[in-house]
Structures are given as C-alpha cells and as structure tokens.
Amino acid sequence: MRTYFVISQIIYVLCFIPWLLIWGISFMGFDSGISGAAIALVSVIGVYPLVTIACAIMAWAFYKKRKRAAVIVNSIPLLWVLGVGVPVLALNLS
C-alpha cells in the first residue's frame, strides 16, 4: 500500500507540468467576457495542486488506522487527472 501511495503521488506531481499549461490556457474562457462557466472552469482547474497536496497529507494521516479511507482520499486527485487530462490527450491525438 505504501508503494501505491508513493507511485500515485509521484504521478500527481508529474501532472503539475501539463497542469500549468492547461491552467494558463483555461483563462481564454474569459475571451468572450466574464461568465459563470469561465469562472468555474478556471477555478476547477486551478485548485488541482491544492487538492493534491491536501489529499496527500490526509492520506498519510489516515494510513495507519483507516487504510480504506486513505486509499479513497489518495484517489481524489485522480478525478482531475482523468477528468481534464484524458479529454485533452484525446483532442491532441485526434
């Protein structure tokens, strides 16, 4: 389980590199003016590093006593990786 935590968190940190590009591009949502959708897009993409760090800390805190909770909390940043990364990768490969 410790290996899973370390590997998954290394992957999450490596995702910071493309996240920076995607986060910068997400501000183009404001090209047609300020809207709720543009604010939501930038906010959801922008909180990825905060969520990743918070989930890593919580997962290691839960590691000893609540292993199932630790795995669930450690998997939360995967929602960003799959929810943003997979569509962006699919668009670039097509």
C-alpha positions in Angstrom: 0.0 0.0 0.0 2.9 2.4 0.7 4.2 1.7 -2.8 0.8 2.6 -4.2 0.8 5.9 -2.3 4.3 6.9 -3.4 3.8 6.0 -7.0 0.4 7.7 -7.3 1.6 10.8 -5.6 4.7 10.9 -8.0 2.3 10.7 -10.9 0.1 13.5 -9.4 3.2 15.7 -9.0 4.3 15.0 -12.6 0.9 16.1 -13.7 1.7 19.6 -12.4 3.8 20.2 -15.5 0.9 19.8 -18.1 -1.5 21.3 -15.5 0.4 24.6 -15.6 -0.1 24.8 -19.4 -3.8 23.8 -19.2 -4.4 26.3 -16.4 -2.8 29.1 -18.4 -4.9 28.2 -21.4 -8.1 28.0 -19.3 -8.0 31.8 -18.9 -9.0 32.0 -22.6 -12.5 31.2 -21.3 -12.7 34.9 -20.4 -12.1 36.0 -24.0 -15.8 36.5 -24.6 -16.3 38.2 -21.2 -16.7 37.1 -17.7 -19.2 34.3 -17.2 -20.0 31.8 -14.5 -18.8 29.0 -16.7 -15.4 30.6 -17.3 -15.0 31.3 -13.6 -16.0 27.7 -12.8 -13.6 26.3 -15.4 -10.6 28.3 -14.1 -11.5 27.5 -10.5 -11.8 23.8 -11.0 -8.6 23.5 -12.9 -6.8 26.0 -10.6 -7.4 24.1 -7.4 -5.7 20.9 -8.5 -2.4 21.5 -6.7 -4.2 22.4 -3.5 -6.4 19.4 -3.6 -3.4 17.1 -4.4 -1.3 18.4 -1.5 -4.3 18.3 0.9 -5.2 14.8 -0.2 -1.6 13.5 0.1 -1.4 14.9 3.7 -4.7 13.4 4.7 -4.0 10.0 3.1 -0.7 9.7 5.0 -2.5 10.7 8.2 -5.2 8.0 7.6 -2.6 5.4 6.6 -2.1 3.7 9.9 -5.7 3.4 11.2 -8.1 3.8 8.3 -6.5 2.3 5.2 -9.6 2.3 3.1 -10.2 6.0 3.8 -6.6 6.6 3.0 -6.9 5.0 -0.4 -10.1 6.8 -1.2 -8.6 10.2 -0.2 -5.5 9.5 -2.2 -7.6 8.8 -5.3 -9.4 12.1 -5.3 -6.8 13.9 -7.4 -7.3 11.2 -10.0 -10.6 12.8 -10.8 -8.7 15.8 -12.1 -6.1 13.7 -14.0 -8.8 11.7 -15.7 -11.4 14.5 -16.0 -9.1 17.0 -17.6 -6.1 15.0 -18.8 -7.9 12.3 -20.8 -10.0 14.7 -22.9 -7.1 17.0 -23.6 -4.9 14.0 -24.6 -7.7 12.6 -26.8 -8.1 16.0 -28.5 -4.4 16.2 -29.2 -4.2 12.7 -30.6 -7.2 13.0 -32.9 
